[in-house]
């Protein structure tokens, strides 16, 4: 039991590692009728993610942080997000070989541009590897889910149908964004 706890502690410290800093999350009080994620500003601070330098993700980044549940205030969880089924980290097995870890966050380039991103990490390899990074533009808030068809769903909204899907194209051996199939609406 102690060995298991010690291993988890070492993994946590490796993932945080030197250069990690606490991200700053601000939820503006106004306009009060907007959902909390529309009033959110996320300022990334870390110089490493998952024990890897930011250059492993994108050479133009000077700071980045992953969204984490601990950043979200209790009232936001009570406002429905906690029961929505959305998450900031998702295990996803697009190829059927080994599950990957999908995480969303916010980056700041060395020129000062802040944008949301998606990272696909292979944490089951002998050392953690970044498999894919998508820069997703201006919105700070992102969340994830995995569909019943094994598509990774990236959400810009916690209470609406504003999402896109990421699929693995085995023929081309690449990730591909596709709009969701909403059936006959």
ABEGO torsion letter per residue (X at the ends): XAAAAAAAAAAAAAAAEBGBBBBBBBBBAOBAABBAAAABBBBBABABBGGBBAAAABAABABBBBBBAAABBAAAAAAGAAAAGBBABBBBBAAGABBBBBBBBBBBBAAGBBBBBBBBBBAABABBBBABBBBAEABABBBBBBBAAGBBBBBABAABABBBBBBBBAAAGBBBBBBBBAEBX
